């Protein structure tokens, strides 16, 4: 995979419109692409996540970070 795996995650999330759909799409892609599976396994090991939960945890962190961005923008307006 040419791009960073987290950039790939972000692309899937933004194209899917919801985290549930993104997770389903990611699992489908993972089953079809041995290179992606190997890179994902390595990423999970680096992050100390299980392969079963790694993408879901990333989605939750992504969601939390998006909220932080809006909160910081609202703080600026005050």
PELIN-V636121 format. One record per backbone hydrogen bond with DSSP energy under -0.5 kcal/mol. NH is the residue of the N-H (numbers start at 0). CO is the residue of the C=O. E is the energy in kcal/mol with one decimal. If there is no record, write none. Layout:
BEGIN
nh & co & e
NH & CO & E
NH & CO & E
END
This chain:
BEGIN
nh & co & e
6 & 3 & -0.6
7 & 3 & -1.8
8 & 4 & -2.4
9 & 5 & -2.4
10 & 6 & -2.0
11 & 7 & -2.3
12 & 8 & -2.6
13 & 9 & -2.6
14 & 10 & -2.3
15 & 11 & -1.8
16 & 12 & -1.7
21 & 17 & -2.2
22 & 18 & -2.5
23 & 19 & -2.1
24 & 20 & -2.6
25 & 21 & -2.7
26 & 22 & -2.4
27 & 23 & -2.0
28 & 24 & -2.6
29 & 25 & -2.7
30 & 26 & -1.9
31 & 27 & -1.1
32 & 28 & -1.2
33 & 31 & -0.5
36 & 32 & -2.3
37 & 33 & -2.2
38 & 34 & -2.3
39 & 35 & -2.9
40 & 36 & -2.6
41 & 37 & -2.1
42 & 38 & -2.5
43 & 39 & -2.9
44 & 40 & -2.3
45 & 41 & -2.4
46 & 42 & -2.4
47 & 43 & -0.8
47 & 44 & -0.7
48 & 43 & -2.7
53 & 49 & -2.1
56 & 52 & -2.7
57 & 53 & -2.3
58 & 54 & -2.6
59 & 55 & -2.2
60 & 56 & -2.6
61 & 57 & -2.8
62 & 58 & -2.6
63 & 59 & -2.6
64 & 60 & -2.6
65 & 61 & -2.0
66 & 62 & -1.8
67 & 63 & -1.8
68 & 64 & -1.9
69 & 65 & -1.8
70 & 66 & -2.3
71 & 67 & -2.4
72 & 68 & -1.8
73 & 69 & -2.2
74 & 70 & -2.2
75 & 71 & -1.5
76 & 72 & -1.4
77 & 73 & -1.0
END
